């Protein structure tokens, strides 16, 4: 749909909540629907749920009520479609109940406003929006008809929700998004800023050899100071650009595969308490000092195997890496991006204003209302 990104973000779109397609993999699930379940909930025996009044009002807005049996119909369909394991159903139910209640409130709020504003869908606009969604679904080898048929809420309900989604889309487009204007002057100012930033990046990239030569000279000077008797920990605290510098450069104990290979090769080969020559990695220039080594131990009885390890410290002087230039969009592309960015905030502001004038009640105390 037109400006769907804005609407999905703000509305938790009813299409996602109540008509999400059946999933073949977890990766297909919208991120908003992920339910994190503690390990204790997985191992603990499931407790039977106490029956609740099916006519309990779980949410209402301006006198329009959402009762438990209607919410349960939505939540049960989602849980079934997602094949939620039995031991996770209680937590999943709590999550989807809140999502369903929030969706009901937001959809009811905006549908009422659309009616108040006399918003109507023309056949032309309906076809335009449907064609856009059809095009998006091609990537999943689906049609809109497939999407409706696979809805856990049933085809009729899915089509109704989709129609309401288009109506809400038109409301927000007409009353908010189409009123946002981005001037050529504002867009050109951003282009000038991007161009200036690229010029600075280019100059810095052209001077990398000189900059890194100075950094290498600095680490070589620290090496000379150590050779003359300076304390490794103190030099690390004063000069290292790694967070470990605060601990005198200590990296603790590590095994092979935990550090980048050039660093690892030197750390494992070093004689104890000797300082390495300058080691270059993608992070920069290092001086390494290995202070302990532990040989690999084979598994024996209840004692697991232990890989070879070393304990080491280092001093790091970071090198500079070439930075990619930012792509400069065309004036029209940038104006479109700027409008989309402003639309997010404008739609949220519009909805917040509607909420202030509405009487909203819900049994869920932590909904963002």
DAMODA-V69769 format. One record per backbone hydrogen bond with DSSP energy under -1.0 kcal/mol. CO is the residue of the C=O (numbers start at 0). NH is the residue of the N-H. E is the energy in kcal/mol with one decimal. If there is no record, write none. Layout:
CO:NH:E
CO:NH:E
This chain:
0:3:-1.8
2:6:-1.7
3:7:-3.3
4:8:-1.9
5:9:-2.0
6:10:-2.9
7:11:-1.7
12:15:-1.0
12:16:-1.8
13:17:-3.1
14:18:-1.5
24:27:-1.0
25:28:-1.7
29:32:-2.0
30:33:-1.4
37:41:-1.0
38:42:-1.9
39:43:-2.0
52:55:-1.9
53:68:-2.6
55:67:-2.5
57:362:-2.1
58:65:-2.9
59:360:-2.6
60:63:-2.1
63:60:-2.0
65:57:-2.4
65:58:-1.4
66:70:-2.0
67:71:-3.5
68:72:-1.6
69:73:-1.5
70:74:-2.9
71:75:-3.2
72:76:-1.4
73:77:-2.0
74:78:-2.7
75:79:-2.2
76:80:-2.5
77:81:-2.3
78:83:-1.8
79:82:-1.0
84:87:-1.7
85:88:-1.0
87:91:-2.6
88:92:-3.2
89:93:-1.9
90:94:-2.0
91:95:-2.8
92:96:-2.6
93:97:-1.6
94:98:-1.8
95:99:-2.7
96:100:-2.4
97:101:-2.4
98:102:-2.4
99:103:-2.4
100:104:-2.3
101:105:-2.6
102:106:-2.9
103:107:-2.7
104:108:-2.3
105:109:-2.3
106:110:-2.9
107:111:-2.2
108:112:-1.6
109:113:-2.4
110:114:-2.1
111:115:-2.3
112:116:-2.4
113:118:-2.8
114:117:-1.0
121:125:-2.7
122:126:-2.3
123:127:-2.2
124:128:-2.7
125:129:-2.4
126:130:-2.7
127:131:-1.5
128:132:-2.0
129:133:-2.6
130:134:-2.1
131:135:-1.8
132:136:-2.3
136:139:-1.4
136:141:-2.0
137:140:-1.8
142:146:-2.1
143:147:-2.3
144:148:-2.4
145:149:-2.1
147:150:-1.1
150:153:-1.5
153:157:-2.2
154:158:-2.5
155:159:-2.0
156:160:-2.6
157:161:-2.3
158:162:-2.3
159:163:-2.3
160:164:-2.4
161:165:-1.9
162:166:-1.8
163:167:-2.6
164:168:-2.3
165:169:-2.3
166:170:-2.2
167:171:-2.6
168:172:-2.3
169:173:-3.1
170:174:-2.9
171:175:-1.5
171:176:-2.4
172:177:-3.1
176:179:-1.6
182:186:-2.1
183:187:-3.0
184:188:-1.9
185:189:-1.6
186:190:-2.1
187:191:-2.4
188:192:-2.0
189:193:-2.6
190:194:-2.6
191:195:-2.4
192:196:-2.3
193:197:-2.3
194:198:-2.0
195:199:-2.1
196:200:-2.3
197:201:-2.7
198:202:-2.3
199:203:-2.3
200:204:-3.0
201:205:-2.3
204:207:-1.2
206:210:-2.8
207:211:-3.2
208:212:-1.8
209:213:-1.8
210:214:-1.6
211:215:-2.5
212:216:-2.1
213:217:-1.7
214:218:-2.0
215:219:-2.2
216:220:-1.9
217:221:-1.8
218:222:-1.9
219:223:-1.8
220:224:-2.1
221:225:-2.0
222:226:-2.1
223:227:-1.6
224:229:-2.6
225:228:-1.6
230:234:-2.3
231:235:-2.4
232:236:-2.5
233:237:-1.9
234:238:-2.0
235:239:-1.9
241:244:-2.7
242:245:-1.6
243:246:-1.8
243:248:-2.5
244:247:-1.8
246:249:-1.1
248:313:-1.9
251:311:-1.7
253:309:-2.3
254:257:-1.5
259:263:-2.7
260:264:-3.1
261:265:-1.4
262:266:-2.6
263:267:-2.4
264:268:-1.2
265:269:-2.0
270:273:-1.9
278:285:-2.6
282:318:-1.1
283:280:-2.7
284:316:-2.5
285:278:-2.4
286:314:-2.0
287:275:-2.7
288:312:-2.6
289:272:-3.6
291:310:-2.7
293:308:-2.5
296:305:-2.9
299:302:-2.6
302:299:-2.5
305:296:-3.3
308:293:-2.9
309:253:-2.6
310:290:-2.8
310:291:-1.4
311:250:-2.7
312:288:-2.7
314:286:-1.7
315:240:-3.4
316:284:-2.8
329:333:-2.6
330:334:-2.3
331:335:-2.1
332:336:-2.3
333:337:-2.8
334:338:-2.2
335:339:-2.4
336:340:-2.2
337:341:-2.2
338:342:-2.4
339:343:-1.5
340:344:-1.0
341:345:-2.5
342:346:-3.0
343:347:-1.8
344:348:-2.4
345:349:-2.3
346:350:-2.5
347:351:-2.5
348:352:-1.9
349:353:-1.8
350:354:-2.5
351:355:-1.8
354:357:-1.3
358:61:-2.7
360:59:-2.8
366:368:-2.4
